[in-house]
């Protein structure tokens, strides 16, 4: 085969990568959002390292960041994305995390369940609450905000019914092993999160049900007229959110070893923030797994930087709110320039 001349190679690259109307396209696919978010992550990381006296890029801190981002905003953001794509919202994810954690811990410590069954029970309870949310919203056509707000309070109350005090699982090494296990410097919990993101991307983009979830958020009536079950898509989205919350609760319980009934408070805010930063539209029908993953990474780096700098928790909330608003404004301006 003849080697391409430099002119031919340049021409080929130009056809592959295009810049038009403020968009970056590779092989005809708009990657503006992904490139922008990647740039934000790199800038944050470069700022974080000198501000933390070189601690940020250490292996120990990298492992810590991966552990912290697994549950919040990692798995919760993935589940939240599916719900947001349908035009909904799930404010109960934090309570589901707490409930799943308490149930799995109680099953091990108080009820004598095998650890694998306790973990499975925690995930199953997450799926159950997701099914309840989705069914009420889809069948009775109630507002997702109201339903999940009510369920957030209801489930939080049940947590205290199950256990009013913290539960320690440190006497059960098998329970805490999953949350603390590390392979080649990478936490097993982070590997589980990555696996879920891959499965989520495959389901969302390659299956009819996954594509229908996106379509429901875009135009629900059109989906219904096309003969696609809208309730099925909505319920599926909330079940996925519940499963992600259940898995997150189990992993968090395993990592902490001491589970407080208050666990999971305000987790839903970080999950929503990661989706929004990643380009998901709260009106539904717009959002990607890749964008959400980048949103998760941005929040993880930001949270880690603020923690290493010993910034007060309240100021962390203030700074996080400012960054979210700035990123959303960047998305908005970019969309207007592209005529979207």
N, C-alpha and C positions, 0 to 999 in steps of 0.2 A: 504494500500500500504506500502511495506517495504521501509524504508528510505535508500537512497544510502549511501554506506560506503564512507569514505574519499578517498580511492583509486579509487573507481568507479567515484566519483564526479570529482576528478582530471583528470581522463582519459576522462570523458565527456567534461570537460573544454578544455582539450588539443585538442580534436577533433573539438571543436567549434572554438577555436582561434589557428591559426597556424602562424608561422614565417618561411618563406621560401624565399631564394634568395633576401633578403632585403625587402620583402613585408610582410605586416600584413594582415591576412585574418580572417574574422569572418564569420562562416557558409559558407565558400567557396567564399566569396565576398571580393575583394581587397579594404581595407579601409585605405591604407597607406597614401594617400593624405589627407583624412579627419582627420586622427590622427595627421599628421604633422602640418596641418593648425591650429587645435585645440590647439596644444602645443604652436604654435607661438602666438596665441591670449592670452593664459594664461600667457605666459612670458611677453608680452607687458603690460598686465593689472597689473601684479605684479610689473613691473618696474615703470609703470605710477603712481601708488598710492603714493609711498614715494616721487617721484619727484614732485608731486603736493600737498604735505603736507596733504594727506588724502582726498583731494577734489574729486579725480577721482571716488571713490566708493559712493559718496553721491547720494541721490535720485534725487536731482536737476540736477546733472551732467549726471546721467544715462538717465533722460528724455531728456536732451539736446542732448546727443549722438544719441539717437533713432530718434530724429527729424532731425538731420543733415544727418543721413545716409539714410533717406527715399528716397530722390530724388537722391542725389549724395553721394556715388556711387550706392545706392540701386536699385531703379526701372530702372535706365538707364543701370546698369550692367546686369540686368535680360534680358532686351530687346537686349542688345549687345551680350549676350551669344547665343541667337538664330541665330543672324546674323553670328557670328563667326563660329558656328557649320556648316554653309553652305559653309564656306571658304571665307566669305565676311567680310566687315567692314562697320561701319556706323559712319562717321565723322560729320554727320549733327544733331546728337541727342541734342547737346547743343543748337543749333539754334532752333530746334523744341521745346525744353523746353521754350526758350524765347518767341517764337511765340505763343505757347499755353497760356502762362501766360499773354501776352499782349492782346490776343484776349478775354480771359475770363474776364480780368479786364475791357477792353473797352466795352464789351457787357453789363457789369453791370453798369459801371459809365456813359458811353456816349450814349449807345444805348437803355437803359431801359429794358434789358432782365431780366427775373427772375433769381435769383442766380443759381438755379439748372440747368437751361437751359444754362447759361453762362459757368458753369463747363462742361456740356455735350459738348458744342461747342468747348471748349478748348481741350477736349479729342478727339473729332471727327477730329479736324484739325491735331492733331498728327497722327491719323490713316491715314488721307489723304496723308500727306507727306511721311509716310512709304510706302503707296501703290504706290506713284509716284516713289520713290526710287527703290522699288522692281521691278516694271514694266519695267522701263528703263534698269535696270541691266539684268533682266531675258529675256525680249523680244528682246532687241537689243544686248545682250551679251557684254555689256561694262564692263570695270573694276570697281568693287565696290568702290575702293579708289578714282578714278577720279570722278565718278558720285556723290558720297556723299560729296566729297570736293567741287564740284561745287554747290551742293544743300545747303551746309553749308553757302556759301557766298550768294547765291540767297535768301535764307530764312532770313538771317540776314539783308539783304537790305530791304526786305519786312517789317520786324519788324519796321524799322525806317520810312517806308512809312505809316504804320498804326499809329504810334505815335513816334514823335521825342523827346518827353519829358516823364518823369516818370509819372505813373498813381497811385494815392493814392486811396485805397479802404477802408481806415479806417473809413470812414463815413458810411460804410455798414457792420455792425457787423455780419450779416449772411454770408458774404463773407469770413471774417477772422476767423469765428468760427471753420471751418473744420481744418485749419492748426494749431490752438492753442488748440483744444479740447484734454483733457487728461482723460482717464478712468483707475482708480486704478494705477495711476502713469505711465501709458503707453500711449503715444500719439496715437490718432486715426489714424494719418497718418502712423505710424509705423505698426499698425494693418492692414491697407490697403496694405502696402508693403508685409507683411508676407502672406496675403491672395493671392497676386499675385504670390509670390514664390511657394506657394502650388499648385495653379492652373497651373502654368508653369511646375512644376514637373510632375503633373498628365498628362498634355497634351503631354509633351515630351516623357514620358516613357510608357504611356498606350494607345496612339492613333496611328493609322497607319501614319497619316500626321506628327505627332511629330517625330516618329521614322525615317520617310523618310528624315526629315530635317537633322538628324545626318548622315544618309547614304549619302546624297548629298555631304557633306563635306568630307566623306571618299573616295568615288569613284563615281563621277557624272555620268560617262559613264555606269557603272554597273547598277545604279539606272534607267537610261533611258532605257537600254535594258530590264530591269525587268518590263517595262510598267508603271512605276511611273512617274508622271508629275514633272519634275525638275523645270520648271517655277513656278508651283503652290507652291512648297515647298519654293522657294526663296522669292516669293512675300509674302507668309504667314509670313516668318521670319522677313521681313522688316516691315510689318504691325504691328506685335507684338512689334517690337522695337519702332515704331511710337506711338502706344497706350501707352506703358510704359513711353515714353517721354512726351506724352500729359498729362497723369495722374500726372507725376512728376511736370510738369509745373503748373498745376492747384493747386496742393498741396503747391508748393513753393510760388506761388502768394498769396495763402490764408494765409500762414504763415508769409510772409514778410509784406503784406499790402501796400507796396510801390514798384511798379514794374518798374525797369529801363529797357530801350530798350537793354542795354548791357547784360542783365541777360542771363546766360547760357554759357558764354564764357569759353572755355577750359573744359567744363564738360565731353566731350567725352574722354578726357585723363584719368580721374579717372575711368570712366566706363570700358575702355579697360584694365586699370591696374588691377581692381578688378577681371576681368575675367581671365587675365593671371596669377595673383597670385593664383587664385583658380584652376589652372591647365588646363585651356582651351588652345588649340593649335590654333594659328592664321592661320595655314594652313587648319583648318577645321576638322570636324569629331570627335573631342575629347573635352570633357568638361562636367561638371555636374552642376545641380542646387545647390547641397550641397556645392560643391567646390566654386562656385561663391558667395554663401551666406557667406562662411567663408572669402573669399577675401574682400567682402564688410565690414565685421566686423573688419578685420585687418586694412583696410584703415581708418575706422571710429575711432578706438581706437588710431591709430597713429596720425590722424589729431587732435583729441581732446587733446592728450598729448602735441603736439607741440603748440596748441593754448593756453592751460593752462600755459605753460611755457613761453608764450609771445615770441615765436621764430618768427623772421621776416619771412614774407611770402616767400621771395625769398629763404631763407635757408630751409623753409619747402619744397619747390620744390626740392632742392638739396637732402635733406634727403630722400624724398619720392622716388626719382629716384634711389638712392643707395639701398634702401630697396627692391624695385621692382626687380632690377638686381640681388640682393642676393637671393631672393626667386626663381626667374627663374633659376638661377644656381643650386639651391638645387633641383628643379624639374628635371632639365636636368641630373644631376649626379645620382639622384635616378632612373630615367628612364633607364640610361645606365647600372646601376648595376642590374636592373631587366631584362635587355636584351630586352627592348622595343624600 
